[in-house]
């Protein structure tokens, strides 16, 4: 009987030591979990900041693209006006030359 009691006490001590180790491990895992959750929250915040920044950049890019299209259109108009002016000047020069040639002294 004493032997069984001693054996049971030894087994109980082993289980208590195991429980202590498991509690320590559980506490470590709990701390690690808190750290991971904090890091996750920081990453989520950073992601939201980057999303907002990306949307802002996307909008600015769209505005720049529209501005470039308007500038290209203005350049085309200016070139067309330049061609029209050059043609008009050439016509005027031709008229003057023909007037000068037709005038006799």
C-alpha positions in Angstrom: 0.0 0.0 0.0 2.8 2.4 0.9 4.5 1.5 -2.4 1.4 2.4 -4.4 0.9 5.6 -2.5 4.6 6.6 -3.1 4.2 5.6 -6.8 1.0 7.7 -7.1 2.8 10.7 -5.4 5.6 10.4 -7.9 3.2 10.2 -10.8 1.3 13.2 -9.4 4.6 15.2 -9.1 5.4 14.4 -12.7 1.9 15.6 -13.8 2.3 18.8 -11.7 5.7 19.4 -13.3 4.1 18.8 -16.8 1.2 21.1 -15.9 3.6 23.8 -14.8 5.6 23.5 -18.1 2.3 23.7 -20.1 1.1 26.7 -18.2 4.5 28.4 -18.9 4.3 27.5 -22.5 0.6 28.8 -22.6 1.7 32.1 -21.1 4.5 32.4 -23.7 2.1 31.6 -26.6 -0.4 34.1 -25.2 2.3 36.8 -25.1 3.4 35.9 -28.6 -0.3 36.1 -29.8 -0.6 39.6 -28.3 2.6 40.6 -30.1 1.3 39.1 -33.4 -2.0 40.9 -33.0 -0.3 44.2 -32.4 1.9 43.7 -35.4 -1.1 42.7 -37.5 -2.9 45.9 -36.4 0.1 48.0 -37.4 0.2 46.2 -40.8 -3.5 46.7 -41.4 -3.1 50.4 -40.6 -0.1 50.7 -42.9 -2.1 48.9 -45.6 -5.0 51.3 -45.3 -2.6 54.2 -45.5 -1.0 52.8 -48.6 -4.4 52.1 -50.2 -5.4 55.8 -49.5 -2.1 57.0 -50.9 -2.5 54.7 -54.0 -6.0 56.1 -54.6 -4.7 59.6 -54.3 -1.8 58.9 -56.8 -4.2 57.2 -59.1 -6.5 60.2 -59.1 -3.6 62.6 -59.7 -2.4 60.4 -62.5 -5.9 60.5 -64.1 -5.9 64.3 -63.7 -2.4 64.5 -65.3 -3.5 62.2 -68.2 -6.5 64.5 -68.8 -4.3 67.6 -68.7 -1.8 66.0 -71.2 -4.7 65.2 -73.5 -5.9 68.8 -73.4 -2.3 70.1 -74.0 -1.9 67.7 -77.0 -5.2 69.0 -78.3 -4.1 72.6 -77.9 -0.8 71.8 -79.7 -2.7 70.3 -82.6 -4.9 73.5 -82.8 -1.8 75.7 -82.7 -0.2 73.7 -85.5 -3.3 74.0 -87.6 -3.5 77.7 -87.0 0.2 78.0 -87.9 -0.4 76.2 -91.1 -3.4 78.4 -91.9 -1.4 81.5 -91.1 1.5 80.4 -93.3 -0.9 79.7 -96.2 -2.5 83.1 -95.7 0.8 84.8 -95.7 1.9 82.9 -98.8 -1.3 83.9 -100.6 -0.7 87.5 -99.5 2.9 87.3 -100.8 1.8 85.8 -104.1 -0.8 88.6 -104.5 1.9 91.3 -103.7 4.3 89.7 -106.2 1.7 89.5 -108.9 0.7 93.2 -108.2 4.3 94.3 -108.3 4.9 92.4 -111.6 1.8 93.8 -113.2 2.7 97.4 -112.3 4.6 99.1 -115.1 6.6 102.3 -114.7 
